Amino acid sequence: MSLGDSGAMSGEGLFAGIAVGADQRRQDRYVAHRTAINVDRQRCLVLDISSGGLRMQTPPGSWQVGDDIHGLLVCKAGGADIRVVVRGRIVRLDPDGQTVGVQFAPLSPAHQQAVDAIIQMMERLEIEASYEQARHPKSSPPMLRAAVAIAVFGATIGIGALYLTVR
């Protein structure tokens, strides 16, 4: 199946040496926030993305390793509204059948810039989330704090009673 607009370039040549099986990504991946891809009139949630591809949820049994996809990648995170058409090949099907890994076909420079903008947005969101977590560490739930206070109080009373008994 051809992925080029002219039909001259074979899809087989584009994906020579793809890694099926163990994770062998060459690029850093970023958790995708508010990002989806519309393929075959179906909206699929993108779980993570890199400059070379993405991992997305898929309807059960709809795609297989080696299938070519063509879709509209949409990111609406961090105030962005980025849309870019991508083509790729499914190179990994997770054992549960719920997610697939897609390797992008070579993108035009403009489309690669749009994908890179999505990645930069995800990187920025990860940095902001880490900064917020460091600034405001999660406090213990109120019930846990009450249980610890009761345990400490009980231990104090127990030690006091033991002290009085030994005297």
Secondary structure as UniProt FT lines:
FT   HELIX           11..14
FT   TURN            15..17
FT   STRAND          30..31
FT   STRAND          35..39
FT   TURN            40..41
FT   STRAND          42..50
FT   TURN            51..52
FT   STRAND          53..57
FT   TURN            60..61
FT   TURN            65..66
FT   STRAND          68..75
FT   TURN            78..79
FT   STRAND          82..93
FT   TURN            95..96
FT   STRAND          99..104
FT   HELIX           109..135
FT   HELIX           142..166
//
